[in-house]
């Protein structure tokens, strides 16, 4: 048996992190002594190794806890899957390094192979295969979902660019989509509930109130109060969806510069409506536009 300090020295995981993993149920010690010391046997170390592989692949801790606690968890199958995902990540990094080497040497090289969405597409294919009933229920049919996958493939470069802008990298985007898809049914149920509890209607009413205030200063207390209500309403939805660290930056940019969105909003709400919302959001989040 090893103490928590010995496990920390062996694995490189800090003592505090091991204690935290125990507290949230991700990785428990084999036993705890009467004096309160955590002890770990070889089987526990194997479990920690599995946890670290999941962490390396950007799995959220709550998902790791659920996976590890599943009675049907197959360690050998998990290792095989993790190996495939890590190899895909390694291949992508190799492409990035090769591209940087060429650019450093001054070679003319315009390549976007390193920014592919193969990981995301794989997640969609697996979700379709393993959740046919859920797909049919929420998408109308499996065929409709397959058409969606085809559209993603056809517009891969554009979607990858948006993913990098919103999430910072394709890998972060893929991890967020994996998490979102794992909670797909739960999120759909919450969205349906939002229609019946008045949340959707309240959001629409607040947007109308914001559009009708476009003659005012977007930084005014009245306008900022409306924006604050909209943001707070969205946060109360508690959907398991990671929007990415740059989500609001993108929304501001779209309201201000996306020609298609501006044409639609201004056509419905009046000239300048889209830009007004963009400036109001920018003021709320302290962004310069």
Backbone as CSV, one residue per row, in Angstrom:
resi,resn,N_x,N_y,N_z,CA_x,CA_y,CA_z,C_x,C_y,C_z
1,UNK,0.850,-1.205,0.000,0.000,0.000,0.000,0.881,1.249,0.000
2,UNK,0.409,2.271,-0.694,1.154,3.526,-0.756,0.341,4.658,-0.143
3,UNK,1.050,5.612,0.448,0.379,6.789,0.990,0.100,7.771,-0.134
4,UNK,-0.672,8.795,0.156,-1.013,9.788,-0.862,0.240,10.520,-1.344
5,UNK,1.183,10.771,-0.438,2.426,11.431,-0.841,3.253,10.544,-1.760
6,UNK,3.264,9.246,-1.487,4.010,8.322,-2.330,3.377,8.223,-3.727
7,UNK,2.042,8.203,-3.774,1.355,8.159,-5.068,1.610,9.448,-5.846
8,UNK,1.633,10.573,-5.143,1.906,11.852,-5.789,3.312,11.867,-6.379
9,UNK,4.284,11.360,-5.631,5.669,11.318,-6.107,5.811,10.372,-7.300
10,UNK,5.070,9.267,-7.275,5.151,8.268,-8.346,4.510,8.750,-9.638
11,UNK,3.377,9.457,-9.529,2.568,9.804,-10.710,2.733,11.236,-11.198
12,UNK,3.221,12.113,-10.322,3.309,13.512,-10.703,2.030,14.283,-10.450
13,UNK,1.012,13.599,-9.937,-0.253,14.251,-9.574,-0.108,14.797,-8.156
14,UNK,-0.450,16.053,-7.952,-0.246,16.661,-6.638,-1.112,16.015,-5.562
15,UNK,-0.665,16.130,-4.321,-1.413,15.600,-3.182,-2.800,16.236,-3.131
16,UNK,-2.856,17.553,-3.346,-4.154,18.243,-3.275,-5.100,17.736,-4.355
17,UNK,-4.564,17.461,-5.556,-5.406,16.949,-6.638,-5.946,15.563,-6.292
18,UNK,-5.098,14.714,-5.727,-5.540,13.372,-5.324,-6.619,13.464,-4.248
19,UNK,-6.450,14.394,-3.338,-7.468,14.596,-2.299,-8.778,15.080,-2.911
20,UNK,-8.669,15.984,-3.888,-9.860,16.505,-4.563,-10.574,15.404,-5.336
21,UNK,-9.797,14.556,-6.028,-10.388,13.442,-6.755,-11.172,12.535,-5.812
22,UNK,-10.659,12.347,-4.617,-11.348,11.534,-3.614,-12.641,12.221,-3.189
23,UNK,-12.566,13.529,-2.947,-13.731,14.285,-2.465,-14.898,14.247,-3.446
24,UNK,-14.588,14.304,-4.755,-15.669,14.331,-5.756,-15.981,12.943,-6.319
25,UNK,-15.263,11.926,-5.847,-15.582,10.553,-6.244,-14.989,10.092,-7.551
26,UNK,-14.001,10.814,-8.079,-13.364,10.396,-9.331,-12.353,9.276,-9.079
27,UNK,-11.592,9.394,-8.001,-10.567,8.393,-7.679,-10.471,8.249,-6.165
28,UNK,-10.912,7.115,-5.667,-10.971,6.877,-4.222,-9.780,6.037,-3.763
29,UNK,-9.306,6.252,-2.534,-8.240,5.409,-2.002,-8.774,4.002,-1.719
30,UNK,-7.849,3.061,-1.635,-8.250,1.682,-1.326,-8.840,1.607,0.073
31,UNK,-8.226,2.344,0.985,-8.757,2.418,2.352,-8.266,3.694,3.011
32,UNK,-8.935,4.058,4.082,-8.542,5.220,4.880,-8.312,4.739,6.307
33,UNK,-7.150,5.028,6.867,-6.822,4.555,8.218,-7.638,5.305,9.258
34,UNK,-7.609,4.804,10.481,-8.331,5.458,11.573,-7.824,6.881,11.786
35,UNK,-6.553,7.096,11.441,-5.972,8.431,11.602,-6.315,9.351,10.432
36,UNK,-7.026,8.783,9.420,-7.458,9.590,8.291,-6.511,9.606,7.108
37,UNK,-5.515,8.720,7.124,-4.558,8.672,6.017,-5.111,7.815,4.867
38,UNK,-4.978,8.329,3.655,-5.408,7.594,2.472,-4.320,6.607,2.051
39,UNK,-4.727,5.375,1.702,-3.793,4.353,1.250,-4.267,3.775,-0.081
40,UNK,-3.312,3.448,-0.958,-3.646,2.988,-2.307,-2.879,1.710,-2.639
41,UNK,-3.604,0.721,-3.219,-2.945,-0.497,-3.667,-2.702,-0.432,-5.182
42,UNK,-2.188,-1.506,-5.756,-1.860,-1.520,-7.183,-3.090,-1.353,-8.072
43,UNK,-4.230,-1.914,-7.651,-5.456,-1.761,-8.434,-5.893,-0.300,-8.471
44,UNK,-5.701,0.390,-7.363,-6.041,1.812,-7.322,-5.159,2.601,-8.284
45,UNK,-3.885,2.224,-8.372,-2.983,2.913,-9.283,-3.395,2.696,-10.740
46,UNK,-3.891,1.489,-11.031,-4.382,1.215,-12.386,-5.587,2.104,-12.699
47,UNK,-6.455,2.293,-11.707,-7.621,3.154,-11.898,-7.188,4.603,-12.115
48,UNK,-6.174,5.043,-11.358,-5.665,6.408,-11.525,-5.073,6.593,-12.923
49,UNK,-4.383,5.584,-13.386,-3.829,5.635,-14.740,-4.936,5.851,-15.766
50,UNK,-6.060,5.166,-15.572,-7.196,5.299,-16.476,-7.762,6.715,-16.421
51,UNK,-7.883,7.253,-15.205,-8.379,8.613,-15.021,-7.486,9.613,-15.753
52,UNK,-6.173,9.431,-15.643,-5.237,10.361,-16.274,-5.312,10.299,-17.798
53,UNK,-5.572,9.110,-18.332,-5.761,9.003,-19.774,-6.998,9.799,-20.203
54,UNK,-8.093,9.662,-19.449,-9.306,10.411,-19.772,-9.051,11.917,-19.665
55,UNK,-8.306,12.331,-18.641,-7.983,13.745,-18.471,-7.168,14.267,-19.648
56,UNK,-6.220,13.459,-20.111,-5.382,13.853,-21.241,-6.231,14.095,-22.483
57,UNK,-7.372,13.402,-22.564,-8.265,13.531,-23.712,-9.357,14.570,-23.474
58,UNK,-9.180,15.373,-22.404,-10.076,16.509,-22.118,-11.477,16.091,-21.676
59,UNK,-11.632,14.881,-21.120,-12.926,14.491,-20.578,-13.186,15.290,-19.304
60,UNK,-14.389,15.852,-19.118,-14.714,16.534,-17.859,-14.689,15.541,-16.696
61,UNK,-14.332,16.019,-15.510,-14.217,15.134,-14.350,-15.537,14.435,-14.024
62,UNK,-16.657,15.138,-14.221,-17.941,14.512,-13.898,-18.225,13.331,-14.835
63,UNK,-17.765,13.446,-16.089,-17.940,12.331,-17.026,-17.015,11.171,-16.676
64,UNK,-15.789,11.498,-16.255,-14.848,10.453,-15.858,-15.408,9.678,-14.672
65,UNK,-15.992,10.392,-13.725,-16.573,9.746,-12.544,-17.682,8.778,-12.951
66,UNK,-18.550,9.225,-13.856,-19.658,8.374,-14.293,-19.153,7.143,-15.045
67,UNK,-18.146,7.351,-15.902,-17.589,6.241,-16.688,-16.952,5.209,-15.770
68,UNK,-16.138,5.684,-14.827,-15.411,4.775,-13.943,-16.353,4.037,-13.000
69,UNK,-17.486,4.674,-12.673,-18.433,4.056,-11.733,-19.396,3.099,-12.425
70,UNK,-19.426,3.111,-13.750,-20.328,2.244,-14.508,-19.938,0.778,-14.313
71,UNK,-20.869,-0.057,-13.835,-20.562,-1.485,-13.631,-20.128,-2.179,-14.919
72,UNK,-20.563,-1.645,-16.056,-20.217,-2.249,-17.335,-18.932,-1.709,-17.939
73,UNK,-18.189,-0.896,-17.169,-16.958,-0.299,-17.685,-15.944,-1.382,-18.047
74,UNK,-15.481,-1.335,-19.286,-14.526,-2.316,-19.808,-13.178,-1.616,-19.965
75,UNK,-12.243,-1.922,-19.064,-10.951,-1.235,-19.063,-10.176,-1.483,-20.351
76,UNK,-10.172,-2.726,-20.826,-9.425,-3.051,-22.042,-9.977,-2.287,-23.249
77,UNK,-11.314,-2.233,-23.344,-11.941,-1.509,-24.452,-11.648,-0.014,-24.351
78,UNK,-11.646,0.497,-23.098,-11.360,1.917,-22.897,-9.937,2.247,-23.322
79,UNK,-8.981,1.377,-22.971,-7.592,1.602,-23.375,-7.465,1.647,-24.900
80,UNK,-8.173,0.751,-25.572,-8.111,0.704,-27.035,-8.648,2.000,-27.628
81,UNK,-9.783,2.476,-27.102,-10.389,3.703,-27.602,-9.494,4.910,-27.311
82,UNK,-8.933,4.928,-26.094,-8.063,6.039,-25.728,-6.826,6.069,-26.611
83,UNK,-6.312,4.899,-26.954,-5.151,4.830,-27.822,-5.466,5.433,-29.194
84,UNK,-6.656,5.114,-29.710,-7.060,5.650,-31.006,-7.156,7.173,-30.968
85,UNK,-7.748,7.697,-29.887,-7.928,9.142,-29.772,-6.594,9.861,-29.577
86,UNK,-5.716,9.273,-28.757,-4.403,9.876,-28.542,-3.567,9.847,-29.822
87,UNK,-3.693,8.765,-30.589,-2.962,8.679,-31.855,-3.459,9.764,-32.819
88,UNK,-4.784,9.976,-32.836,-5.340,11.013,-33.702,-4.811,12.386,-33.293
89,UNK,-4.704,12.611,-31.972,-4.161,13.881,-31.489,-2.689,14.016,-31.875
90,UNK,-1.926,12.924,-31.700,-0.502,12.951,-32.058,-0.313,13.254,-33.539
91,UNK,-1.127,12.610,-34.375,-1.020,12.832,-35.819,-1.299,14.291,-36.164
92,UNK,-2.301,14.855,-35.487,-2.646,16.249,-35.744,-1.503,17.171,-35.314
93,UNK,-0.900,16.905,-34.136,0.220,17.714,-33.670,1.429,17.564,-34.596
94,UNK,1.653,16.357,-35.109,2.750,16.134,-36.052,2.560,16.992,-37.301
95,UNK,1.311,17.081,-37.763,1.026,17.907,-38.940,1.296,19.379,-38.645
96,UNK,0.903,19.830,-37.450,1.138,21.215,-37.070,2.634,21.517,-36.992
97,UNK,3.403,20.597,-36.391,4.845,20.791,-36.273,5.520,20.821,-37.646
98,UNK,5.081,19.922,-38.521,5.644,19.890,-39.878,5.336,21.188,-40.617
99,UNK,4.130,21.704,-40.433,3.740,22.953,-41.076,4.569,24.108,-40.529
100,UNK,4.777,24.153,-39.207,5.575,25.212,-38.602,7.032,25.147,-39.066
101,UNK,7.561,23.932,-39.202,8.932,23.775,-39.693,9.090,24.403,-41.073
102,UNK,8.122,24.145,-41.940,8.173,24.701,-43.295,8.058,26.226,-43.277
103,UNK,7.158,26.734,-42.435,6.968,28.185,-42.357,8.211,28.870,-41.790
104,UNK,8.869,28.234,-40.789,10.081,28.805,-40.208,11.204,28.895,-41.241
105,UNK,11.214,27.942,-42.172,12.243,27.924,-43.220,11.914,28.886,-44.361
106,UNK,10.764,29.551,-44.250,10.381,30.514,-45.268,9.720,29.904,-46.474
107,UNK,9.316,28.630,-46.366,8.663,27.972,-47.497,7.225,28.455,-47.630
108,UNK,6.798,28.637,-48.859,5.410,29.001,-49.117,4.551,27.755,-48.922
109,UNK,3.734,27.776,-47.896,2.954,26.567,-47.602,1.604,26.964,-47.015
110,UNK,0.576,26.818,-47.806,-0.782,27.090,-47.326,-1.492,25.758,-47.161
111,UNK,-1.591,25.293,-45.922,-2.195,23.981,-45.659,-3.133,24.080,-44.469
112,UNK,-4.270,23.411,-44.588,-5.236,23.400,-43.489,-5.537,21.979,-43.031
113,UNK,-4.668,21.030,-43.424,-4.872,19.636,-43.038,-4.864,19.468,-41.524
114,UNK,-4.068,20.315,-40.834,-3.934,20.175,-39.386,-5.161,20.668,-38.648
115,UNK,-6.099,21.275,-39.350,-7.267,21.846,-38.692,-8.543,21.086,-39.062
116,UNK,-8.410,19.783,-39.279,-9.577,19.004,-39.689,-10.463,18.666,-38.498
117,UNK,-11.694,18.286,-38.802,-12.693,17.976,-37.781,-12.940,16.471,-37.665
118,UNK,-11.934,15.665,-37.955,-12.132,14.211,-37.949,-12.598,13.708,-36.590
119,UNK,-12.073,14.310,-35.501,-12.495,13.887,-34.160,-13.967,14.156,-33.926
120,UNK,-14.427,15.337,-34.320,-15.835,15.702,-34.164,-16.722,14.810,-35.019
121,UNK,-16.310,14.573,-36.272,-17.093,13.716,-37.164,-17.179,12.292,-36.624
122,UNK,-16.116,11.825,-36.009,-16.126,10.491,-35.415,-17.140,10.418,-34.273
123,UNK,-17.200,11.473,-33.472,-18.160,11.537,-32.368,-19.591,11.475,-32.907
124,UNK,-19.861,12.217,-33.989,-21.201,12.220,-34.584,-21.576,10.833,-35.109
125,UNK,-20.627,10.176,-35.766,-20.888,8.837,-36.312,-21.161,7.845,-35.183
126,UNK,-20.379,7.916,-34.123,-20.569,7.001,-32.991,-21.914,7.259,-32.308
127,UNK,-22.255,8.538,-32.171,-23.535,8.882,-31.550,-24.690,8.328,-32.371
128,UNK,-24.603,8.448,-33.690,-25.651,7.926,-34.582,-25.786,6.418,-34.424
129,UNK,-24.652,5.721,-34.376,-24.665,4.260,-34.301,-25.186,3.757,-32.957
130,UNK,-24.753,4.415,-31.879,-25.060,3.924,-30.537,-26.387,4.456,-29.981
131,UNK,-26.953,5.477,-30.642,-28.182,6.093,-30.113,-29.208,6.317,-31.220
132,UNK,-29.442,5.295,-32.012,-30.347,5.421,-33.159,-31.740,5.884,-32.739
133,UNK,-32.234,5.354,-31.626,-33.569,5.727,-31.157,-33.649,7.199,-30.790
134,UNK,-32.634,7.692,-30.066,-32.596,9.098,-29.665,-32.482,10.001,-30.884
135,UNK,-31.639,9.600,-31.827,-31.456,10.376,-33.061,-32.771,10.486,-33.812
136,UNK,-33.462,9.368,-33.967,-34.735,9.357,-34.702,-35.790,10.215,-33.999
137,UNK,-35.776,10.176,-32.659,-36.789,10.914,-31.894,-36.603,12.423,-32.010
138,UNK,-35.363,12.875,-31.969,-35.117,14.315,-31.951,-34.789,14.914,-33.312
139,UNK,-34.370,14.069,-34.273,-34.027,14.567,-35.600,-35.047,14.160,-36.654
140,UNK,-36.035,13.367,-36.257,-37.051,12.923,-37.204,-36.722,11.579,-37.795
141,UNK,-35.443,11.364,-38.115,-34.994,10.076,-38.649,-33.466,10.034,-38.625
142,UNK,-32.929,8.819,-38.691,-31.475,8.656,-38.747,-30.942,9.262,-40.039
143,UNK,-31.726,9.158,-41.112,-31.309,9.695,-42.417,-31.107,11.210,-42.344
144,UNK,-31.986,11.898,-41.618,-31.864,13.348,-41.466,-30.566,13.701,-40.746
145,UNK,-30.231,12.919,-39.718,-28.994,13.139,-38.985,-27.789,12.882,-39.883
146,UNK,-27.880,11.877,-40.744,-26.798,11.581,-41.681,-26.587,12.746,-42.654
147,UNK,-27.677,13.389,-43.057,-27.562,14.558,-43.925,-26.832,15.695,-43.210
148,UNK,-27.093,15.830,-41.912,-26.396,16.836,-41.104,-24.891,16.553,-41.094
149,UNK,-24.517,15.283,-40.895,-23.105,14.901,-40.891,-22.460,15.221,-42.239
150,UNK,-23.180,14.956,-43.334,-22.660,15.250,-44.670,-22.415,16.746,-44.850
151,UNK,-23.320,17.566,-44.306,-23.157,19.014,-44.413,-21.920,19.475,-43.646
152,UNK,-21.688,18.863,-42.472,-20.495,19.199,-41.690,-19.240,18.858,-42.490
153,UNK,-19.232,17.682,-43.106,-18.080,17.268,-43.916,-17.860,18.219,-45.090
154,UNK,-18.944,18.616,-45.732,-18.842,19.483,-46.900,-18.337,20.881,-46.530
155,UNK,-18.635,21.320,-45.315,-18.258,22.670,-44.879,-17.210,22.613,-43.769
156,UNK,-16.373,21.568,-43.805,-15.437,21.293,-42.714,-14.484,22.458,-42.436
157,UNK,-13.900,23.017,-43.481,-12.920,24.090,-43.290,-13.547,25.315,-42.616
158,UNK,-14.749,25.670,-43.061,-15.441,26.834,-42.488,-15.801,26.590,-41.025
159,UNK,-16.341,25.406,-40.733,-16.733,25.077,-39.354,-15.503,25.024,-38.453
160,UNK,-14.393,24.479,-38.959,-13.156,24.419,-38.174,-12.678,25.826,-37.821
161,UNK,-12.786,26.741,-38.770,-12.397,28.123,-38.512,-13.239,28.754,-37.419
162,UNK,-14.549,28.523,-37.482,-15.444,29.039,-36.450,-15.148,28.398,-35.094
163,UNK,-14.846,27.096,-35.115,-14.545,26.377,-33.872,-13.312,26.958,-33.194
164,UNK,-12.287,27.261,-33.986,-11.057,27.822,-33.428,-11.320,29.212,-32.858
165,UNK,-12.126,30.007,-33.555,-12.453,31.355,-33.066,-13.228,31.301,-31.756
166,UNK,-14.179,30.372,-31.669,-15.054,30.318,-30.501,-14.451,29.571,-29.317
167,UNK,-13.712,28.478,-29.597,-13.208,27.626,-28.522,-11.696,27.718,-28.316
168,UNK,-11.003,28.338,-29.257,-9.559,28.463,-29.118,-8.781,27.405,-29.871
169,UNK,-9.386,26.232,-30.075,-8.724,25.165,-30.838,-9.753,24.126,-31.242
170,UNK,-9.412,23.340,-32.263,-10.296,22.258,-32.703,-10.442,21.222,-31.596
171,UNK,-9.362,20.981,-30.853,-9.415,19.989,-29.778,-10.401,20.396,-28.686
172,UNK,-10.383,21.672,-28.300,-11.322,22.147,-27.277,-12.758,22.053,-27.793
173,UNK,-12.933,22.366,-29.069,-14.260,22.267,-29.687,-14.742,20.817,-29.675
174,UNK,-13.862,19.890,-30.053,-14.222,18.473,-30.080,-14.587,17.979,-28.692
175,UNK,-13.805,18.380,-27.674,-14.097,17.978,-26.295,-15.452,18.524,-25.843
176,UNK,-15.746,19.786,-26.212,-17.025,20.400,-25.849,-18.191,19.682,-26.531
177,UNK,-18.008,19.322,-27.813,-19.064,18.624,-28.536,-19.280,17.210,-27.984
178,UNK,-18.176,16.566,-27.584,-18.303,15.238,-26.978,-19.151,15.323,-25.697
179,UNK,-18.863,16.340,-24.885,-19.604,16.523,-23.639,-21.062,16.852,-23.918
180,UNK,-21.294,17.726,-24.905,-22.662,18.125,-25.248,-23.473,16.940,-25.761
181,UNK,-22.879,16.135,-26.630,-23.582,14.985,-27.199,-23.872,13.933,-26.130
182,UNK,-22.972,13.815,-25.142,-23.212,12.840,-24.078,-24.417,13.227,-23.225
183,UNK,-24.808,14.516,-23.284,-25.986,14.990,-22.538,-27.108,15.397,-23.495
184,UNK,-27.100,14.843,-24.709,-28.027,15.282,-25.748,-29.493,15.160,-25.315
185,UNK,-29.886,13.979,-24.862,-31.289,13.758,-24.478,-31.697,14.668,-23.333
186,UNK,-30.803,14.783,-22.358,-31.073,15.644,-21.197,-31.270,17.092,-21.627
187,UNK,-30.396,17.572,-22.524,-30.510,18.950,-22.992,-31.781,19.169,-23.798
188,UNK,-32.163,18.193,-24.616,-33.383,18.318,-25.411,-34.612,18.392,-24.510
189,UNK,-34.620,17.594,-23.448,-35.736,17.625,-22.503,-35.825,18.984,-21.812
190,UNK,-34.664,19.542,-21.458,-34.654,20.856,-20.814,-35.141,21.938,-21.772
191,UNK,-34.768,21.816,-23.054,-35.221,22.793,-24.044,-36.731,22.730,-24.233
192,UNK,-37.272,21.513,-24.227,-38.722,21.366,-24.333,-39.410,21.980,-23.116
193,UNK,-38.813,21.781,-21.944,-39.377,22.338,-20.711,-39.349,23.865,-20.737
194,UNK,-38.324,24.430,-21.372,-38.210,25.886,-21.459,-39.348,26.491,-22.277
195,UNK,-39.885,25.717,-23.222,-41.024,26.202,-24.006,-42.282,26.267,-23.150
196,UNK,-42.453,25.265,-22.301,-43.670,25.187,-21.503,-43.628,26.051,-20.250
197,UNK,-42.415,26.348,-19.732,-42.352,27.147,-18.501,-42.238,28.650,-18.769
198,UNK,-42.268,29.026,-20.059,-42.270,30.443,-20.404,-40.900,31.051,-20.636
199,UNK,-39.824,30.255,-20.501,-38.472,30.797,-20.667,-38.241,31.294,-22.097
200,UNK,-38.663,30.511,-23.084,-38.477,30.894,-24.481,-39.249,32.178,-24.785
201,UNK,-40.467,32.248,-24.294,-41.294,33.440,-24.526,-40.691,34.673,-23.853
202,UNK,-40.141,34.485,-22.648,-39.535,35.613,-21.934,-38.297,36.105,-22.674
203,UNK,-37.526,35.173,-23.223,-36.337,35.551,-23.986,-36.727,36.361,-25.222
204,UNK,-37.784,35.909,-25.912,-38.251,36.620,-27.100,-38.731,38.021,-26.738
205,UNK,-39.419,38.135,-25.595,-39.933,39.433,-25.158,-38.787,40.390,-24.813
206,UNK,-37.746,39.869,-24.176,-36.594,40.706,-23.833,-35.849,41.164,-25.084
207,UNK,-35.751,40.274,-26.084,-35.107,40.668,-27.334,-35.901,41.765,-28.030
208,UNK,-37.224,41.647,-28.014,-38.071,42.685,-28.608,-37.873,44.010,-27.880
209,UNK,-37.778,43.937,-26.548,-37.565,45.128,-25.733,-36.220,45.768,-26.073
210,UNK,-35.220,44.924,-26.326,-33.895,45.430,-26.667,-33.916,46.096,-28.048
211,UNK,-34.542,45.427,-29.019,-34.626,46.008,-30.363,-35.364,47.355,-30.343
212,UNK,-36.409,47.436,-29.561,-37.214,48.670,-29.514,-36.495,49.807,-28.783
213,UNK,-35.344,49.490,-28.148,-34.576,50.510,-27.428,-33.414,51.038,-28.256
214,UNK,-33.394,50.724,-29.557,-32.205,51.003,-30.361,-31.928,52.493,-30.578
215,UNK,-32.874,53.359,-30.245,-32.617,54.793,-30.358,-31.860,55.320,-29.140
216,UNK,-31.734,54.487,-28.115,-31.035,54.889,-26.895,-29.549,54.559,-27.003
217,UNK,-28.781,55.085,-26.058,-27.358,54.776,-25.978,-27.214,53.322,-25.521
218,UNK,-26.502,52.467,-26.285,-26.371,51.058,-25.889,-25.689,50.875,-24.535
219,UNK,-24.955,51.896,-24.085,-24.288,51.808,-22.782,-25.157,52.332,-21.645
220,UNK,-26.362,52.814,-21.970,-27.226,53.387,-20.940,-27.669,52.322,-19.940
221,UNK,-27.951,52.716,-18.702,-28.390,51.757,-17.671,-29.624,50.957,-18.092
222,UNK,-30.568,51.617,-18.798,-31.794,50.929,-19.214,-31.487,49.774,-20.169
223,UNK,-30.643,50.063,-21.161,-30.299,49.038,-22.156,-29.466,47.930,-21.515
224,UNK,-28.508,48.330,-20.694,-27.653,47.332,-20.046,-28.434,46.438,-19.083
225,UNK,-29.496,46.966,-18.512,-30.346,46.154,-17.636,-31.050,45.064,-18.432
226,UNK,-31.488,45.411,-19.652,-32.140,44.418,-20.522,-31.147,43.333,-20.906
227,UNK,-29.934,43.748,-21.304,-28.897,42.770,-21.674,-28.588,41.863,-20.490
228,UNK,-28.496,42.451,-19.307,-28.221,41.657,-18.112,-29.298,40.615,-17.858
229,UNK,-30.556,40.991,-18.082,-31.661,40.038,-17.918,-31.548,38.889,-18.925
230,UNK,-31.193,39.229,-20.162,-31.041,38.196,-21.200,-29.929,37.206,-20.841
231,UNK,-28.799,37.730,-20.399,-27.669,36.867,-20.037,-28.043,35.983,-18.853
232,UNK,-28.685,36.578,-17.854,-29.073,35.824,-16.656,-30.093,34.742,-16.998
233,UNK,-31.021,35.066,-17.902,-32.031,34.091,-18.307,-31.376,32.891,-18.987
234,UNK,-30.396,33.168,-19.833,-29.684,32.081,-20.500,-28.941,31.198,-19.528
235,UNK,-28.390,31.794,-18.476,-27.628,31.025,-17.497,-28.525,30.149,-16.637
236,UNK,-29.773,30.552,-16.437,-30.685,29.749,-15.614,-31.132,28.473,-16.325
237,UNK,-30.914,28.415,-17.642,-31.333,27.230,-18.396,-30.575,25.981,-17.952
238,UNK,-29.333,26.156,-17.480,-28.513,25.054,-16.954,-28.370,23.910,-17.962
239,UNK,-28.170,24.259,-19.229,-27.920,23.231,-20.238,-26.463,22.779,-20.147
240,UNK,-26.239,21.491,-20.385,-24.879,20.961,-20.378,-24.237,21.195,-21.738
241,UNK,-23.993,22.473,-22.024,-23.399,22.864,-23.299,-22.268,23.854,-23.024
242,UNK,-21.066,23.503,-23.452,-19.916,24.386,-23.331,-19.891,25.280,-24.561
243,UNK,-20.163,26.568,-24.373,-20.238,27.492,-25.505,-18.863,27.968,-25.966
244,UNK,-17.829,27.688,-25.206,-16.496,28.144,-25.587,-16.167,29.482,-24.956
245,UNK,-14.873,29.708,-24.727,-14.446,30.919,-24.021,-14.653,32.195,-24.827
246,UNK,-14.783,32.080,-26.139,-14.936,33.279,-26.974,-16.335,33.386,-27.584
247,UNK,-17.312,32.735,-26.981,-18.675,32.708,-27.532,-19.235,34.121,-27.712
248,UNK,-19.154,34.922,-26.651,-19.765,36.253,-26.743,-18.974,37.182,-27.662
249,UNK,-17.671,36.984,-27.758,-16.876,37.749,-28.725,-17.388,37.491,-30.145
250,UNK,-17.676,36.211,-30.414,-18.189,35.863,-31.741,-19.576,36.442,-31.976
251,UNK,-20.444,36.362,-30.965,-21.793,36.899,-31.122,-21.753,38.398,-31.395
252,UNK,-20.903,39.108,-30.674,-20.761,40.551,-30.895,-20.304,40.821,-32.323
253,UNK,-19.309,40.062,-32.760,-18.778,40.238,-34.119,-19.842,39.959,-35.178
254,UNK,-20.654,38.920,-34.949,-21.703,38.583,-35.914,-22.751,39.685,-36.008
255,UNK,-23.199,40.177,-34.853,-24.202,41.251,-34.867,-23.668,42.497,-35.573
256,UNK,-22.361,42.725,-35.485,-21.773,43.925,-36.062,-21.320,43.759,-37.514
257,UNK,-20.891,42.529,-37.891,-20.223,42.377,-39.180,-20.732,41.253,-40.078
258,UNK,-21.597,40.367,-39.579,-22.085,39.263,-40.413,-23.207,39.773,-41.322
259,UNK,-22.910,39.887,-42.600,-23.856,40.502,-43.543,-25.209,39.796,-43.568
260,UNK,-25.190,38.457,-43.547,-26.444,37.699,-43.612,-27.296,37.951,-42.376
261,UNK,-26.660,37.938,-41.190,-27.401,38.169,-39.944,-27.928,39.595,-39.885
262,UNK,-27.084,40.553,-40.272,-27.496,41.962,-40.263,-28.691,42.180,-41.200
263,UNK,-28.630,41.580,-42.388,-29.727,41.730,-43.351,-31.030,41.177,-42.790
264,UNK,-30.953,40.013,-42.117,-32.162,39.399,-41.561,-32.737,40.227,-40.419
265,UNK,-31.892,40.606,-39.460,-32.377,41.349,-38.292,-32.855,42.739,-38.676
266,UNK,-32.052,43.452,-39.463,-32.454,44.808,-39.860,-33.715,44.784,-40.719
267,UNK,-33.869,43.712,-41.512,-35.064,43.589,-42.341,-36.311,43.384,-41.504
268,UNK,-36.168,42.730,-40.360,-37.318,42.447,-39.494,-37.553,43.533,-38.448
269,UNK,-36.462,44.098,-37.908,-36.565,45.010,-36.763,-36.240,46.466,-37.082
270,UNK,-35.737,46.725,-38.278,-35.429,48.098,-38.654,-33.932,48.318,-38.803
271,UNK,-33.545,49.298,-39.616,-32.134,49.597,-39.870,-31.357,49.843,-38.578
272,UNK,-30.179,49.238,-38.474,-29.323,49.465,-37.312,-29.612,48.579,-36.122
273,UNK,-30.656,47.740,-36.225,-31.032,46.918,-35.070,-29.927,45.933,-34.690
274,UNK,-29.342,45.286,-35.688,-28.302,44.297,-35.416,-27.065,44.943,-34.790
275,UNK,-26.614,46.052,-35.362,-25.438,46.750,-34.836,-25.695,47.237,-33.415
276,UNK,-26.918,47.677,-33.134,-27.258,48.143,-31.792,-27.091,47.024,-30.767
277,UNK,-27.591,45.816,-31.095,-27.450,44.677,-30.178,-25.968,44.351,-29.985
278,UNK,-25.198,44.397,-31.088,-23.764,44.131,-30.991,-23.066,45.103,-30.058
279,UNK,-23.384,46.386,-30.192,-22.760,47.397,-29.333,-23.211,47.257,-27.884
280,UNK,-24.484,46.896,-27.689,-24.999,46.713,-26.327,-24.293,45.548,-25.633
281,UNK,-24.113,44.446,-26.362,-23.395,43.295,-25.799,-21.941,43.650,-25.523
282,UNK,-21.326,44.402,-26.437,-19.933,44.798,-26.254,-19.778,45.646,-24.993
283,UNK,-20.697,46.551,-24.762,-20.661,47.374,-23.551,-20.812,46.505,-22.301
284,UNK,-21.716,45.553,-22.372,-21.980,44.687,-21.207,-20.735,43.889,-20.825
285,UNK,-20.014,43.380,-21.827,-18.835,42.547,-21.566,-17.527,43.344,-21.581
286,UNK,-17.654,44.676,-21.685,-16.466,45.523,-21.623,-15.546,45.382,-22.808
287,UNK,-16.125,45.149,-23.991,-15.331,44.973,-25.209,-15.300,46.273,-26.021
288,UNK,-14.164,46.537,-26.636,-14.052,47.682,-27.537,-14.499,47.272,-28.939
289,UNK,-15.347,48.075,-29.565,-15.794,47.781,-30.934,-15.606,49.014,-31.811
